[in-house]
Amino acid sequence: MNKSLKAALLSALIYPGFGHLSLKRYLSAAVFIISFSIPMILLFKQIMEKANQVVAQIEHGQVGMDVSSISNALTSTGGSMQTLDFYTYLMLAVWVIALLDIYRVRNR
């Protein structure tokens, strides 16, 4: 397996920026790793806050212990779902840009 294919696979399958690390493009790697990690951390933070809210509602008897009640409680908070979608799309965009950049670097 040649080096550029390995770099593309690392960025596509493992984590954006890892392919740049294997090509010794450290600044690009840092930019992609950081720009992917920040929304991922914020996404996980939002998910955990939402899960904790639902757990608190279950503990107080406001939400039943069945799947449909928990599902409704998770989707009923509204505005935070847009934030979760934004973080997800941002992560996807960074991933695609990192992969395209690997191909750009490879063809140089």
TORBAKE-370912 format. One record per residue: residue number from 1; residue in one letter; chain; x, y, z of N, C-alpha, C, O in turn. Coordinates in Angstrom, 3 decimals, always signed. Layout:
+-------+-------+------+----------+----------+----------+----------+----------+----------+----------+----------+----------+----------+----------+----------+
! torro ! torke ! nuse !      n.u !      n.v !      n.w !     ca.u !     ca.v !     ca.w !      c.u !      c.v !      c.w !      o.u !      o.v !      o.w !
+-------+-------+------+----------+----------+----------+----------+----------+----------+----------+----------+----------+----------+----------+----------+
!   NUM !     A !    A !        X !        Y !        Z !        X !        Y !        Z !        X !        Y !        Z !        X !        Y !        Z !
...
+-------+-------+------+----------+----------+----------+----------+----------+----------+----------+----------+----------+----------+----------+----------+
***
This chain:
+-------+-------+------+----------+----------+----------+----------+----------+----------+----------+----------+----------+----------+----------+----------+
! torro ! torke ! nuse !      n.u !      n.v !      n.w !     ca.u !     ca.v !     ca.w !      c.u !      c.v !      c.w !      o.u !      o.v !      o.w !
+-------+-------+------+----------+----------+----------+----------+----------+----------+----------+----------+----------+----------+----------+----------+
!     1 !     M !    A !   +0.841 !   -1.166 !   +0.000 !   +0.000 !   +0.000 !   +0.000 !   +0.895 !   +1.241 !   +0.000 !   +1.781 !   +1.385 !   +0.842 !
!     2 !     N !    A !   +0.640 !   +2.145 !   -0.976 !   +1.487 !   +3.332 !   -1.027 !   +1.084 !   +4.343 !   +0.048 !   +0.017 !   +4.245 !   +0.654 !
!     3 !     K !    A !   +1.956 !   +5.300 !   +0.258 !   +1.805 !   +6.240 !   +1.364 !   +0.567 !   +7.129 !   +1.212 !   -0.114 !   +7.417 !   +2.196 !
!     4 !     S !    A !   +0.278 !   +7.559 !   -0.005 !   -0.862 !   +8.451 !   -0.196 !   -2.192 !   +7.723 !   -0.002 !   -3.142 !   +8.313 !   +0.513 !
!     5 !     L !    A !   -2.276 !   +6.464 !   -0.399 !   -3.493 !   +5.690 !   -0.174 !   -3.690 !   +5.446 !   +1.322 !   -4.810 !   +5.523 !   +1.827 !
!     6 !     K !    A !   -2.612 !   +5.155 !   +2.016 !   -2.681 !   +4.961 !   +3.456 !   -3.159 !   +6.243 !   +4.140 !   -3.966 !   +6.185 !   +5.068 !
!     7 !     A !    A !   -2.668 !   +7.392 !   +3.691 !   -3.080 !   +8.675 !   +4.265 !   -4.565 !   +8.919 !   +4.019 !   -5.276 !   +9.366 !   +4.919 !
!     8 !     A !    A !   -5.033 !   +8.632 !   +2.819 !   -6.451 !   +8.822 !   +2.507 !   -7.321 !   +7.911 !   +3.368 !   -8.362 !   +8.336 !   +3.868 !
!     9 !     L !    A !   -6.902 !   +6.677 !   +3.540 !   -7.677 !   +5.746 !   +4.362 !   -7.686 !   +6.162 !   +5.832 !   -8.706 !   +6.030 !   +6.509 !
!    10 !     L !    A !   -6.564 !   +6.660 !   +6.322 !   -6.514 !   +7.131 !   +7.705 !   -7.475 !   +8.286 !   +7.925 !   -8.190 !   +8.322 !   +8.927 !
!    11 !     S !    A !   -7.494 !   +9.241 !   +6.981 !   -8.394 !  +10.380 !   +7.126 !   -9.844 !   +9.985 !   +6.924 !  -10.729 !  +10.531 !   +7.582 !
!    12 !     A !    A !  -10.101 !   +9.051 !   +6.029 !  -11.479 !   +8.665 !   +5.722 !  -12.074 !   +7.745 !   +6.780 !  -13.253 !   +7.870 !   +7.114 !
!    13 !     L !    A !  -11.282 !   +6.827 !   +7.309 !  -11.834 !   +5.783 !   +8.164 !  -11.530 !   +5.941 !   +9.651 !  -12.281 !   +5.441 !  +10.488 !
!    14 !     I !    A !  -10.455 !   +6.619 !   +9.986 !  -10.064 !   +6.709 !  +11.396 !  -10.451 !   +8.062 !  +11.996 !  -11.308 !   +8.126 !  +12.877 !
!    15 !     Y !    A !   -9.831 !   +9.132 !  +11.529 !  -10.076 !  +10.461 !  +12.092 !   -9.521 !  +11.500 !  +11.123 !   -8.413 !  +11.333 !  +10.615 !
!    16 !     P !    A !  -10.263 !  +12.562 !  +10.861 !   -9.756 !  +13.594 !   +9.954 !   -8.462 !  +14.202 !  +10.489 !   -8.390 !  +14.592 !  +11.654 !
!    17 !     G !    A !   -7.469 !  +14.281 !   +9.657 !   -6.170 !  +14.826 !  +10.044 !   -5.116 !  +13.763 !  +10.261 !   -3.925 !  +14.064 !  +10.185 !
!    18 !     F !    A !   -5.512 !  +12.529 !  +10.530 !   -4.525 !  +11.474 !  +10.741 !   -3.755 !  +11.169 !   +9.456 !   -2.575 !  +10.821 !   +9.507 !
!    19 !     G !    A !   -4.407 !  +11.297 !   +8.325 !   -3.715 !  +11.109 !   +7.051 !   -2.665 !  +12.175 !   +6.827 !   -1.599 !  +11.898 !   +6.278 !
!    20 !     H !    A !   -2.962 !  +13.396 !   +7.250 !   -1.987 !  +14.472 !   +7.129 !   -0.780 !  +14.212 !   +8.028 !   +0.354 !  +14.528 !   +7.671 !
!    21 !     L !    A !   -1.043 !  +13.632 !   +9.197 !   +0.074 !  +13.280 !  +10.085 !   +0.994 !  +12.263 !   +9.418 !   +2.216 !  +12.367 !   +9.525 !
!    22 !     S !    A !   +0.413 !  +11.282 !   +8.731 !   +1.245 !  +10.264 !   +8.093 !   +2.044 !  +10.827 !   +6.925 !   +3.075 !  +10.270 !   +6.548 !
!    23 !     L !    A !   +1.565 !  +11.942 !   +6.344 !   +2.302 !  +12.607 !   +5.268 !   +3.226 !  +13.710 !   +5.786 !   +3.821 !  +14.456 !   +5.009 !
!    24 !     K !    A !   +3.332 !  +13.798 !   +7.118 !   +4.185 !  +14.777 !   +7.794 !   +3.769 !  +16.210 !   +7.473 !   +4.620 !  +17.091 !   +7.351 !
!    25 !     R !    A !   +2.491 !  +16.441 !   +7.339 !   +1.923 !  +17.780 !   +7.166 !   +1.259 !  +18.140 !   +8.492 !   +0.040 !  +18.065 !   +8.645 !
!    26 !     Y !    A !   +2.103 !  +18.534 !   +9.443 !   +1.680 !  +18.669 !  +10.823 !   +0.719 !  +19.841 !  +11.047 !   -0.212 !  +19.723 !  +11.843 !
!    27 !     L !    A !   +0.925 !  +20.954 !  +10.369 !   +0.033 !  +22.093 !  +10.548 !   -1.370 !  +21.771 !  +10.034 !   -2.361 !  +22.060 !  +10.706 !
!    28 !     S !    A !   -1.455 !  +21.183 !   +8.861 !   -2.755 !  +20.784 !   +8.317 !   -3.419 !  +19.750 !   +9.220 !   -4.625 !  +19.799 !   +9.463 !
!    29 !     A !    A !   -2.626 !  +18.831 !   +9.703 !   -3.167 !  +17.802 !  +10.602 !   -3.761 !  +18.440 !  +11.849 !   -4.862 !  +18.085 !  +12.270 !
!    30 !     A !    A !   -3.039 !  +19.372 !  +12.432 !   -3.528 !  +20.031 !  +13.647 !   -4.813 !  +20.800 !  +13.377 !   -5.738 !  +20.774 !  +14.189 !
!    31 !     V !    A !   -4.874 !  +21.480 !  +12.244 !   -6.082 !  +22.243 !  +11.903 !   -7.279 !  +21.311 !  +11.768 !   -8.344 !  +21.593 !  +12.318 !
!    32 !     F !    A !   -7.121 !  +20.204 !  +11.044 !   -8.238 !  +19.285 !  +10.850 !   -8.618 !  +18.551 !  +12.137 !   -9.802 !  +18.358 !  +12.413 !
!    33 !     I !    A !   -7.641 !  +18.149 !  +12.908 !   -7.935 !  +17.450 !  +14.152 !   -8.676 !  +18.370 !  +15.126 !   -9.659 !  +17.962 !  +15.745 !
!    34 !     I !    A !   -8.208 !  +19.592 !  +15.257 !   -8.856 !  +20.535 !  +16.175 !  -10.229 !  +20.941 !  +15.666 !  -11.185 !  +21.011 !  +16.438 !
!    35 !     S !    A !  -10.330 !  +21.213 !  +14.351 !  -11.615 !  +21.662 !  +13.821 !  -12.663 !  +20.546 !  +13.822 !  -13.857 !  +20.835 !  +13.752 !
!    36 !     F !    A !  -12.251 !  +19.298 !  +13.898 !  -13.200 !  +18.194 !  +14.036 !  -13.487 !  +17.906 !  +15.502 !  -14.617 !  +17.575 !  +15.861 !
!    37 !     S !    A !  -12.481 !  +18.029 !  +16.342 !  -12.637 !  +17.665 !  +17.757 !  -13.522 !  +18.628 !  +18.525 !  -14.285 !  +18.202 !  +19.392 !
!    38 !     I !    A !  -13.436 !  +19.916 !  +18.227 !  -14.227 !  +20.892 !  +18.978 !  -15.725 !  +20.649 !  +18.807 !  -16.429 !  +20.544 !  +19.812 !
!    39 !     P !    A !  -16.250 !  +20.552 !  +17.564 !  -17.690 !  +20.270 !  +17.472 !  -18.067 !  +18.896 !  +18.017 !  -19.178 !  +18.711 !  +18.513 !
!    40 !     M !    A !  -17.149 !  +17.928 !  +17.929 !  -17.446 !  +16.610 !  +18.473 !  -17.597 !  +16.683 !  +19.994 !  -18.512 !  +16.078 !  +20.553 !
!    41 !     I !    A !  -16.726 !  +17.405 !  +20.655 !  -16.809 !  +17.561 !  +22.107 !  -18.092 !  +18.298 !  +22.483 !  -18.778 !  +17.918 !  +23.432 !
!    42 !     L !    A !  -18.413 !  +19.356 !  +21.731 !  -19.639 !  +20.102 !  +22.003 !  -20.881 !  +19.247 !  +21.750 !  -21.869 !  +19.352 !  +22.476 !
!    43 !     L !    A !  -20.828 !  +18.401 !  +20.721 !  -21.934 !  +17.499 !  +20.427 !  -22.137 !  +16.510 !  +21.574 !  -23.264 !  +16.315 !  +22.029 !
!    44 !     F !    A !  -21.065 !  +15.891 !  +22.041 !  -21.172 !  +14.955 !  +23.159 !  -21.673 !  +15.651 !  +24.420 !  -22.446 !  +15.074 !  +25.185 !
!    45 !     K !    A !  -21.234 !  +16.893 !  +24.638 !  -21.685 !  +17.647 !  +25.803 !  -23.195 !  +17.869 !  +25.727 !  -23.897 !  +17.679 !  +26.721 !
!    46 !     Q !    A !  -23.700 !  +18.266 !  +24.565 !  -25.139 !  +18.480 !  +24.388 !  -25.918 !  +17.179 !  +24.597 !  -26.965 !  +17.170 !  +25.244 !
!    47 !     I !    A !  -25.399 !  +16.090 !  +24.046 !  -26.074 !  +14.791 !  +24.190 !  -26.140 !  +14.386 !  +25.655 !  -27.177 !  +13.914 !  +26.122 !
!    48 !     M !    A !  -25.048 !  +14.565 !  +26.380 !  -25.042 !  +14.190 !  +27.796 !  -25.987 !  +15.075 !  +28.610 !  -26.655 !  +14.586 !  +29.520 !
!    49 !     E !    A !  -26.052 !  +16.363 !  +28.296 !  -26.978 !  +17.245 !  +29.008 !  -28.420 !  +16.813 !  +28.762 !  -29.230 !  +16.773 !  +29.689 !
!    50 !     K !    A !  -28.733 !  +16.491 !  +27.515 !  -30.081 !  +16.055 !  +27.163 !  -30.411 !  +14.731 !  +27.864 !  -31.513 !  +14.563 !  +28.385 !
!    51 !     A !    A !  -29.467 !  +13.804 !  +27.877 !  -29.684 !  +12.514 !  +28.544 !  -29.881 !  +12.713 !  +30.045 !  -30.736 !  +12.061 !  +30.645 !
!    52 !     N !    A !  -29.108 !  +13.598 !  +30.652 !  -29.260 !  +13.861 !  +32.083 !  -30.614 !  +14.485 !  +32.398 !  -31.204 !  +14.194 !  +33.438 !
!    53 !     Q !    A !  -31.113 !  +15.347 !  +31.499 !  -32.440 !  +15.938 !  +31.704 !  -33.517 !  +14.851 !  +31.693 !  -34.420 !  +14.856 !  +32.530 !
!    54 !     V !    A !  -33.419 !  +13.937 !  +30.757 !  -34.417 !  +12.868 !  +30.655 !  -34.308 !  +11.935 !  +31.858 !  -35.327 !  +11.490 !  +32.386 !
!    55 !     V !    A !  -33.101 !  +11.638 !  +32.291 !  -32.931 !  +10.794 !  +33.477 !  -33.552 !  +11.470 !  +34.698 !  -34.196 !  +10.809 !  +35.513 !
!    56 !     A !    A !  -33.360 !  +12.778 !  +34.825 !  -33.967 !  +13.501 !  +35.947 !  -35.496 !  +13.448 !  +35.860 !  -36.171 !  +13.298 !  +36.878 !
!    57 !     Q !    A !  -36.034 !  +13.570 !  +34.655 !  -37.483 !  +13.484 !  +34.485 !  -37.995 !  +12.089 !  +34.839 !  -39.072 !  +11.947 !  +35.418 !
!    58 !     I !    A !  -37.231 !  +11.076 !  +34.495 !  -37.624 !   +9.702 !  +34.849 !  -37.599 !   +9.523 !  +36.360 !  -38.508 !   +8.922 !  +36.932 !
!    59 !     E !    A !  -36.557 !  +10.044 !  +37.010 !  -36.451 !   +9.917 !  +38.463 !  -37.591 !  +10.626 !  +39.197 !  -38.028 !  +10.179 !  +40.258 !
!    60 !     H !    A !  -38.066 !  +11.728 !  +38.626 !  -39.155 !  +12.486 !  +39.264 !  -40.533 !  +12.000 !  +38.835 !  -41.544 !  +12.565 !  +39.250 !
!    61 !     G !    A !  -40.584 !  +10.971 !  +38.020 !  -41.853 !  +10.392 !  +37.622 !  -42.569 !  +11.139 !  +36.510 !  -43.731 !  +10.849 !  +36.226 !
!    62 !     Q !    A !  -41.907 !  +12.085 !  +35.883 !  -42.520 !  +12.855 !  +34.805 !  -42.530 !  +12.091 !  +33.482 !  -43.351 !  +12.367 !  +32.608 !
!    63 !     V !    A !  -41.631 !  +11.146 !  +33.341 !  -41.519 !  +10.336 !  +32.124 !  -41.587 !   +8.876 !  +32.537 !  -40.962 !   +8.465 !  +33.514 !
!    64 !     G !    A !  -42.356 !   +8.096 !  +31.778 !  -42.484 !   +6.674 !  +32.073 !  -41.237 !   +5.892 !  +31.710 !  -40.344 !   +6.395 !  +31.028 !
!    65 !     M !    A !  -41.191 !   +4.661 !  +32.173 !  -40.028 !   +3.805 !  +31.938 !  -40.175 !   +2.938 !  +30.684 !  -39.612 !   +1.845 !  +30.619 !
!    66 !     D !    A !  -40.917 !   +3.412 !  +29.703 !  -41.029 !   +2.651 !  +28.456 !  -40.321 !   +3.406 !  +27.331 !  -40.062 !   +4.606 !  +27.427 !
!    67 !     V !    A !  -40.022 !   +2.681 !  +26.284 !  -39.216 !   +3.224 !  +25.194 !  -39.892 !   +4.421 !  +24.529 !  -39.229 !   +5.414 !  +24.229 !
!    68 !     S !    A !  -41.180 !   +4.340 !  +24.300 !  -41.864 !   +5.438 !  +23.611 !  -41.872 !   +6.714 !  +24.447 !  -41.726 !   +7.805 !  +23.897 !
!    69 !     S !    A !  -42.039 !   +6.604 !  +25.747 !  -42.021 !   +7.789 !  +26.620 !  -40.632 !   +8.426 !  +26.649 !  -40.501 !   +9.648 !  +26.594 !
!    70 !     I !    A !  -39.618 !   +7.604 !  +26.734 !  -38.242 !   +8.122 !  +26.752 !  -37.918 !   +8.763 !  +25.412 !  -37.297 !   +9.825 !  +25.367 !
!    71 !     S !    A !  -38.328 !   +8.137 !  +24.332 !  -38.098 !   +8.698 !  +22.999 !  -38.792 !  +10.040 !  +22.838 !  -38.208 !  +10.981 !  +22.299 !
!    72 !     N !    A !  -40.026 !  +10.136 !  +23.298 !  -40.760 !  +11.406 !  +23.232 !  -40.083 !  +12.475 !  +24.077 !  -40.026 !  +13.638 !  +23.675 !
!    73 !     A !    A !  -39.576 !  +12.098 !  +25.234 !  -38.890 !  +13.061 !  +26.100 !  -37.602 !  +13.559 !  +25.459 !  -37.250 !  +14.731 !  +25.594 !
!    74 !     L !    A !  -36.908 !  +12.682 !  +24.770 !  -35.669 !  +13.082 !  +24.107 !  -35.915 !  +14.051 !  +22.958 !  -35.120 !  +14.963 !  +22.734 !
!    75 !     T !    A !  -37.010 !  +13.861 !  +22.230 !  -37.280 !  +14.705 !  +21.065 !  -38.134 !  +15.918 !  +21.386 !  -38.319 !  +16.774 !  +20.521 !
!    76 !     S !    A !  -38.656 !  +16.022 !  +22.589 !  -39.580 !  +17.111 !  +22.909 !  -38.900 !  +18.429 !  +23.254 !  -39.570 !  +19.462 !  +23.289 !
!    77 !     T !    A !  -37.601 !  +18.433 !  +23.509 !  -36.951 !  +19.666 !  +23.953 !  -36.703 !  +20.646 !  +22.822 !  -36.321 !  +21.784 !  +23.091 !
!    78 !     G !    A !  -36.902 !  +20.259 !  +21.569 !  -36.943 !  +21.186 !  +20.452 !  -35.640 !  +21.817 !  +20.038 !  -34.877 !  +21.207 !  +19.289 !
!    79 !     G !    A !  -35.353 !  +23.035 !  +20.504 !  -34.264 !  +23.850 !  +19.999 !  -32.892 !  +23.204 !  +20.023 !  -32.070 !  +23.467 !  +19.145 !
!    80 !     S !    A !  -32.631 !  +22.367 !  +21.009 !  -31.303 !  +21.776 !  +21.096 !  -31.042 !  +20.769 !  +19.974 !  -29.888 !  +20.469 !  +19.669 !
!    81 !     M !    A !  -32.105 !  +20.248 !  +19.362 !  -31.915 !  +19.327 !  +18.232 !  -31.268 !  +20.039 !  +17.055 !  -30.473 !  +19.438 !  +16.333 !
!    82 !     Q !    A !  -31.597 !  +21.309 !  +16.850 !  -30.978 !  +22.078 !  +15.777 !  -29.489 !  +22.251 !  +16.039 !  -28.679 !  +22.195 !  +15.113 !
!    83 !     T !    A !  -29.133 !  +22.460 !  +17.291 !  -27.722 !  +22.581 !  +17.648 !  -26.994 !  +21.269 !  +17.386 !  -25.877 !  +21.274 !  +16.868 !
!    84 !     L !    A !  -27.611 !  +20.151 !  +17.735 !  -27.002 !  +18.845 !  +17.493 !  -26.819 !  +18.618 !  +16.001 !  -25.785 !  +18.105 !  +15.573 !
!    85 !     D !    A !  -27.820 !  +18.999 !  +15.202 !  -27.704 !  +18.861 !  +13.750 !  -26.579 !  +19.724 !  +13.210 !  -25.829 !  +19.289 !  +12.337 !
!    86 !     F !    A !  -26.450 !  +20.944 !  +13.719 !  -25.384 !  +21.836 !  +13.265 !  -24.014 !  +21.231 !  +13.534 !  -23.157 !  +21.221 !  +12.651 !
!    87 !     Y !    A !  -23.802 !  +20.730 !  +14.740 !  -22.515 !  +20.122 !  +15.081 !  -22.237 !  +18.909 !  +14.193 !  -21.106 !  +18.706 !  +13.752 !
!    88 !     T !    A !  -23.256 !  +18.117 !  +13.936 !  -23.087 !  +16.930 !  +13.106 !  -22.694 !  +17.312 !  +11.677 !  -21.778 !  +16.725 !  +11.101 !
!    89 !     Y !    A !  -23.389 !  +18.293 !  +11.115 !  -23.067 !  +18.726 !   +9.753 !  -21.698 !  +19.379 !   +9.680 !  -20.989 !  +19.224 !   +8.685 !
!    90 !     L !    A !  -21.319 !  +20.105 !  +10.718 !  -19.996 !  +20.716 !  +10.753 !  -18.909 !  +19.648 !  +10.781 !  -17.902 !  +19.763 !  +10.083 !
!    91 !     M !    A !  -19.115 !  +18.609 !  +11.590 !  -18.146 !  +17.514 !  +11.633 !  -18.054 !  +16.807 !  +10.280 !  -16.960 !  +16.474 !   +9.825 !
!    92 !     L !    A !  -19.184 !  +16.581 !   +9.647 !  -19.197 !  +15.948 !   +8.332 !  -18.461 !  +16.803 !   +7.311 !  -17.712 !  +16.280 !   +6.487 !
!    93 !     A !    A !  -18.669 !  +18.108 !   +7.360 !  -17.989 !  +19.010 !   +6.424 !  -16.475 !  +18.977 !   +6.625 !  -15.721 !  +18.930 !   +5.654 !
!    94 !     V !    A !  -16.035 !  +19.002 !   +7.868 !  -14.594 !  +18.943 !   +8.147 !  -14.020 !  +17.621 !   +7.649 !  -12.931 !  +17.597 !   +7.076 !
!    95 !     W !    A !  -14.740 !  +16.526 !   +7.862 !  -14.277 !  +15.215 !   +7.430 !  -14.103 !  +15.176 !   +5.908 !  -13.091 !  +14.686 !   +5.406 !
!    96 !     V !    A !  -15.091 !  +15.693 !   +5.183 !  -15.021 !  +15.689 !   +3.720 !  -13.895 !  +16.597 !   +3.231 !  -13.158 !  +16.230 !   +2.315 !
!    97 !     I !    A !  -13.756 !  +17.776 !   +3.834 !  -12.689 !  +18.697 !   +3.427 !  -11.321 !  +18.084 !   +3.692 !  -10.412 !  +18.230 !   +2.875 !
!    98 !     A !    A !  -11.162 !  +17.404 !   +4.818 !   -9.884 !  +16.751 !   +5.116 !   -9.571 !  +15.674 !   +4.088 !   -8.426 !  +15.533 !   +3.659 !
!    99 !     L !    A !  -10.577 !  +14.922 !   +3.698 !  -10.364 !  +13.871 !   +2.700 !  -10.017 !  +14.475 !   +1.340 !   -9.123 !  +13.983 !   +0.650 !
!   100 !     L !    A !  -10.714 !  +15.527 !   +0.959 !  -10.404 !  +16.191 !   -0.310 !   -9.014 !  +16.806 !   -0.291 !   -8.318 !  +16.820 !   -1.307 !
!   101 !     D !    A !   -8.611 !  +17.315 !   +0.872 !   -7.277 !  +17.893 !   +0.983 !   -6.193 !  +16.827 !   +0.843 !   -5.132 !  +17.086 !   +0.275 !
!   102 !     I !    A !   -6.457 !  +15.638 !   +1.359 !   -5.494 !  +14.531 !   +1.186 !   -5.303 !  +14.240 !   -0.301 !   -4.176 !  +14.052 !   -0.760 !
!   103 !     Y !    A !   -6.400 !  +14.204 !   -1.051 !   -6.286 !  +13.969 !   -2.486 !   -5.554 !  +15.108 !   -3.187 !   -4.792 !  +14.879 !   -4.125 !
!   104 !     R !    A !   -5.788 !  +16.335 !   -2.729 !   -5.084 !  +17.492 !   -3.303 !   -3.588 !  +17.384 !   -3.042 !   -2.781 !  +17.599 !   -3.946 !
!   105 !     V !    A !   -3.223 !  +17.057 !   -1.831 !   -1.808 !  +16.924 !   -1.469 !   -1.175 !  +15.759 !   -2.220 !   -0.026 !  +15.841 !   -2.654 !
!   106 !     R !    A !   -1.919 !  +14.693 !   -2.368 !   -1.417 !  +13.492 !   -3.041 !   -1.124 !  +13.755 !   -4.500 !   -0.166 !  +13.207 !   -5.044 !
!   107 !     N !    A !   -1.937 !  +14.592 !   -5.154 !   -1.762 !  +14.849 !   -6.573 !   -0.732 !  +15.922 !   -6.873 !   -0.482 !  +16.219 !   -8.041 !
!   108 !     R !    A !   -0.138 !  +16.503 !   -5.863 !   +0.911 !  +17.509 !   -6.074 !   +2.164 !  +16.899 !   -6.587 !   +3.145 !  +17.607 !   -6.818 !
+-------+-------+------+----------+----------+----------+----------+----------+----------+----------+----------+----------+----------+----------+----------+
***
